[in-house]
């Protein structure tokens, strides 16, 4: 029987063509599915989660959103909705925190629930983020609405101005005696809260992996502000806050990389700025270890401590 030397090549070509068609079909379906505009599945939320939603209180990229709502006993909660495949969920951490809550960690009420497109996590309701608070109190931030501002920017500025007015009415400031680098009593308490929450996670061998000011949420209760670390066990597949060693392919977050990000947050609390600059240049400057500590020149102890925690060598943190 004659051997057809071209048969394997023909089959490989047909296989490649079939795979190409499948990929094109998948891309087409994704384009036809605007996840950002898919509404909440009310039946799923009410029947499966037992939640009556009130309103959307936060929105991220690729269909991620946060809603306020009430469970059947009228307890107010937040419902975090995320797109399957865009978020890594550690069920062990989620389940542990739902059973063993800590006052300085945003703890889930139950495990993750899924429908066709999304995952849902029910957690305690917070009022704003550390980023919102520090920016609102920062005297360098301007929230004046300009004629050419888009509506989302107008909404953001009005929200921040209202937060600033509320805090100032209560006598809450960013720095003691308006001296950069020396936190007010309120900010000092928030820094202690963050430290306590991170210690709890690390004590139980849990790595956060995405510590940033946006993920530190604030509860305003009875006139007292409390900070809570959010998104423990929940991490975006891309766009994480990161330490220098994590730019190496295959490196996973560790407690030491958490400490690097923790130091960046404390620096932000003390100065209103990130040690490696704004979001546009931050990654590049972090890779090159180009941090700017000059804003802490009056607070020598903080400068030395945070300088060590921001070292490119994880073993020095």
VMD Tcl script that draws the C-alpha trace (Angstrom):
set ca {
  {0.00 0.00 0.00}
  {1.45 3.34 -1.04}
  {2.27 5.77 1.78}
  {0.78 9.25 1.36}
  {3.53 11.54 2.62}
  {1.29 14.60 2.31}
  {-1.50 13.25 4.55}
  {-0.07 14.53 7.91}
  {0.51 17.99 6.44}
  {-3.05 18.09 5.08}
  {-4.48 17.11 8.44}
  {-2.42 19.74 10.25}
  {-3.65 22.38 7.81}
  {-7.28 21.32 8.29}
  {-6.80 21.35 12.06}
  {-5.31 24.87 11.92}
  {-8.22 26.07 9.78}
  {-10.76 24.55 12.19}
  {-9.04 26.17 15.18}
  {-8.94 29.48 13.35}
  {-12.68 29.32 12.74}
  {-13.34 28.47 16.40}
  {-11.21 31.40 17.59}
  {-12.97 33.80 15.21}
  {-16.36 32.58 16.42}
  {-15.31 33.04 20.06}
  {-14.03 36.56 19.41}
  {-17.25 37.38 17.56}
  {-19.35 36.20 20.50}
  {-17.28 38.27 22.91}
  {-17.73 41.36 20.75}
  {-21.47 40.77 20.64}
  {-21.55 40.41 24.43}
  {-21.06 43.80 26.08}
  {-20.46 42.65 29.64}
  {-20.35 46.21 30.94}
  {-23.97 46.72 29.89}
  {-25.43 43.42 31.07}
  {-27.90 44.24 33.81}
  {-28.07 42.52 37.15}
  {-29.90 39.19 37.06}
  {-32.58 40.23 39.56}
  {-34.08 36.75 39.88}
  {-30.66 35.25 40.61}
  {-29.78 37.94 43.14}
  {-33.09 37.65 45.00}
  {-33.60 33.87 44.85}
  {-30.01 32.57 45.04}
  {-28.34 35.31 47.08}
  {-31.31 36.43 49.15}
  {-30.47 40.08 48.46}
  {-32.64 43.05 47.61}
  {-30.36 45.47 45.73}
  {-30.63 49.22 46.26}
  {-28.19 50.85 43.83}
  {-24.83 50.60 42.13}
  {-22.16 52.19 44.34}
  {-19.01 51.32 42.39}
  {-17.97 50.27 38.92}
  {-14.75 48.82 37.54}
  {-13.61 47.53 34.18}
  {-14.98 44.58 32.22}
  {-18.32 44.33 33.94}
  {-17.10 44.51 37.55}
  {-19.44 46.43 39.83}
  {-20.45 46.82 43.47}
  {-24.06 47.21 44.62}
  {-25.57 48.08 47.97}
  {-28.47 45.99 49.20}
  {-30.21 44.32 52.10}
  {-30.49 40.71 53.14}
  {-33.77 39.38 54.49}
  {-33.17 40.59 58.06}
  {-32.62 44.14 56.68}
  {-28.86 44.06 57.29}
  {-27.12 46.34 54.79}
  {-24.50 44.62 52.65}
  {-22.45 45.15 49.51}
  {-22.60 42.76 46.56}
  {-19.43 42.57 44.48}
  {-20.07 41.33 40.94}
  {-17.19 40.27 38.68}
  {-16.77 38.63 35.30}
  {-15.77 34.98 35.26}
  {-12.18 34.59 34.09}
  {-11.20 38.19 34.90}
  {-10.85 37.59 38.64}
  {-8.91 34.93 40.56}
  {-10.87 33.76 43.60}
  {-9.27 31.84 46.46}
  {-12.22 29.96 47.95}
  {-10.15 28.93 50.98}
  {-9.57 32.57 51.97}
  {-13.18 33.57 51.23}
  {-14.58 30.73 53.33}
  {-12.08 31.29 56.17}
  {-12.91 35.00 56.45}
  {-16.65 34.38 56.33}
  {-16.27 32.11 59.39}
  {-13.43 34.00 61.12}
  {-14.00 37.73 60.55}
  {-11.61 40.48 61.64}
  {-12.62 44.11 62.32}
  {-9.99 45.43 59.89}
  {-10.69 43.08 56.99}
  {-13.75 43.33 54.72}
  {-15.18 39.87 55.31}
  {-17.57 37.99 53.02}
  {-20.95 37.00 54.41}
  {-20.82 33.71 52.49}
  {-18.95 31.96 49.69}
  {-18.90 32.92 46.02}
  {-22.04 32.34 43.92}
  {-22.05 32.13 40.12}
  {-24.52 32.52 37.27}
  {-23.86 32.42 33.52}
  {-21.50 35.40 33.20}
  {-20.64 36.57 36.69}
  {-19.51 35.68 40.16}
  {-21.08 37.37 43.19}
  {-19.64 37.93 46.66}
  {-21.74 39.32 49.51}
  {-19.72 41.35 52.00}
  {-20.08 44.04 54.62}
  {-20.96 47.51 53.37}
  {-18.32 50.26 53.55}
  {-18.68 53.93 52.70}
  {-15.62 55.03 50.68}
  {-12.02 54.07 50.02}
  {-8.76 55.28 51.53}
  {-7.92 56.73 48.12}
  {-11.15 58.75 48.19}
  {-10.45 60.03 51.71}
  {-6.79 61.01 51.22}
  {-7.50 62.71 47.90}
  {-10.50 64.54 49.38}
  {-8.41 65.86 52.28}
  {-5.33 66.64 50.19}
  {-5.14 70.45 49.84}
  {-3.48 70.04 46.43}
  {-6.53 68.28 44.95}
  {-8.97 70.51 43.08}
  {-12.57 69.41 42.60}
  {-13.83 72.42 40.67}
  {-16.11 71.31 37.83}
  {-14.98 72.56 34.41}
  {-17.35 73.23 31.47}
  {-15.75 70.49 29.35}
  {-15.83 67.80 32.07}
  {-17.60 64.58 31.11}
  {-20.46 63.46 33.36}
  {-18.44 60.73 35.13}
  {-15.79 63.34 36.03}
  {-18.47 65.74 37.25}
  {-19.98 63.01 39.43}
  {-16.55 62.13 40.83}
  {-15.66 65.75 41.67}
  {-19.01 66.39 43.32}
  {-18.69 63.21 45.38}
  {-15.16 64.12 46.48}
  {-16.11 67.69 47.31}
  {-19.01 66.45 49.44}
  {-16.66 64.06 51.26}
  {-14.14 66.86 51.85}
  {-16.85 69.17 53.21}
  {-18.17 66.44 55.52}
  {-14.74 65.64 56.93}
  {-13.78 69.29 57.42}
  {-17.08 69.99 59.17}
  {-16.11 67.28 61.65}
  {-12.61 68.73 62.04}
  {-10.87 65.82 60.30}
  {-7.64 66.74 58.54}
  {-4.96 64.75 56.73}
  {-1.86 65.93 58.61}
  {-1.26 67.14 62.15}
  {-0.74 70.91 62.17}
  {-0.86 70.71 58.33}
  {2.70 69.31 58.32}
  {3.29 66.81 55.50}
  {4.63 63.52 56.87}
  {2.96 63.78 60.27}
  {-0.49 62.14 60.26}
  {-3.49 63.50 62.10}
  {-4.99 61.33 64.83}
  {-7.62 60.08 62.39}
  {-5.12 59.05 59.72}
  {-2.85 57.50 62.36}
  {-5.76 55.32 63.50}
  {-6.44 54.26 59.91}
  {-2.78 53.30 59.48}
  {-3.00 51.16 62.62}
  {-6.18 49.55 61.31}
  {-4.47 48.63 58.03}
  {-1.49 47.21 59.93}
  {-3.78 45.12 62.13}
  {-5.74 43.76 59.18}
  {-2.63 42.79 57.23}
  {-1.09 41.17 60.31}
  {-4.23 39.04 60.68}
  {-4.03 37.85 57.07}
  {-0.33 37.03 57.27}
  {-0.72 35.36 60.68}
  {-3.09 32.90 59.00}
  {-0.78 32.37 56.00}
  {-2.93 34.44 53.65}
  {-1.28 36.62 51.00}
  {-3.37 39.52 49.75}
  {-1.49 40.11 46.50}
  {-3.18 43.36 45.47}
  {-2.83 45.88 48.30}
  {-3.52 49.42 47.14}
  {-5.33 52.48 48.45}
  {-8.42 51.63 46.38}
  {-8.67 48.30 48.21}
  {-8.60 49.85 51.67}
  {-12.22 50.67 52.48}
  {-13.47 52.99 55.20}
  {-16.45 52.52 57.48}
  {-17.85 55.73 58.96}
  {-19.81 54.67 62.05}
  {-20.88 56.84 64.97}
  {-18.39 59.53 63.97}
  {-15.42 57.13 63.94}
  {-13.55 56.12 60.77}
  {-12.24 52.56 60.57}
  {-10.11 51.05 57.78}
  {-10.65 47.56 56.41}
  {-8.58 45.64 53.87}
  {-10.81 44.65 50.98}
  {-10.56 41.96 48.29}
  {-8.62 39.40 50.32}
  {-8.86 36.23 48.26}
  {-10.03 38.20 45.23}
  {-7.46 39.40 42.72}
  {-7.63 40.78 39.19}
  {-5.85 38.61 36.63}
  {-4.03 41.74 35.43}
  {-3.34 45.24 36.76}
  {-2.39 44.27 40.29}
  {-0.48 46.43 42.70}
  {2.94 44.86 42.64}
  {6.44 44.68 44.08}
  {9.59 44.70 41.89}
  {10.19 40.94 42.08}
  {6.72 40.21 40.71}
  {7.62 41.65 37.31}
  {9.59 38.43 36.77}
  {7.53 35.89 34.87}
  {6.03 33.18 37.04}
  {6.52 34.96 40.36}
  {3.53 34.81 42.69}
  {2.70 37.38 45.41}
  {4.13 36.69 48.87}
  {3.89 38.22 52.32}
  {7.05 40.17 51.45}
  {5.52 41.61 48.29}
  {2.48 42.51 50.42}
  {4.82 44.44 52.74}
  {6.18 46.42 49.78}
  {2.64 47.44 48.81}
  {1.76 48.12 52.46}
  {4.69 50.56 52.68}
  {3.41 52.35 49.57}
  {0.00 52.74 51.23}
  {1.49 54.11 54.47}
  {3.64 56.52 52.44}
  {0.44 57.64 50.68}
  {-1.26 58.23 54.04}
  {1.67 60.32 55.26}
  {2.22 62.40 52.12}
  {-0.79 62.16 49.82}
  {1.46 60.75 47.09}
  {2.78 57.37 45.93}
  {6.55 56.85 46.43}
  {6.96 55.78 42.80}
  {4.83 58.49 41.22}
  {1.43 58.52 39.57}
  {-0.16 55.60 37.74}
  {1.35 56.60 34.39}
  {4.99 56.20 35.47}
  {4.61 53.97 38.54}
  {5.39 50.60 36.97}
  {8.45 51.89 35.14}
  {9.82 53.64 38.23}
  {9.12 50.62 40.44}
  {11.09 48.34 38.12}
  {14.03 50.77 38.23}
  {13.71 51.40 41.99}
  {13.26 55.14 41.45}
  {11.35 56.07 44.58}
  {11.07 59.64 45.83}
  {11.25 59.86 49.62}
  {11.81 63.63 49.81}
  {8.30 64.29 51.09}
  {9.26 62.42 54.27}
  {12.49 64.35 54.89}
  {11.01 65.91 58.04}
  {9.97 62.51 59.41}
  {13.29 60.70 59.54}
  {12.04 57.59 61.36}
  {9.23 57.00 58.86}
  {11.59 57.62 55.95}
  {14.06 54.96 57.17}
  {11.39 52.38 58.00}
  {9.47 52.78 54.74}
  {12.70 52.96 52.77}
  {13.60 49.47 54.03}
  {10.13 48.11 53.27}
  {10.36 49.55 49.75}
  {13.67 47.79 49.09}
  {14.00 45.81 45.85}
  {15.41 42.96 47.96}
  {12.46 41.12 49.57}
  {14.72 39.81 52.33}
  {15.32 43.35 53.62}
  {11.64 44.04 54.21}
}
mol new
graphics top color blue
foreach p $ca { graphics top sphere $p radius 0.5 }
foreach p [lrange $ca 0 end-1] q [lrange $ca 1 end] { graphics top cylinder $p $q radius 0.2 }
display resetview
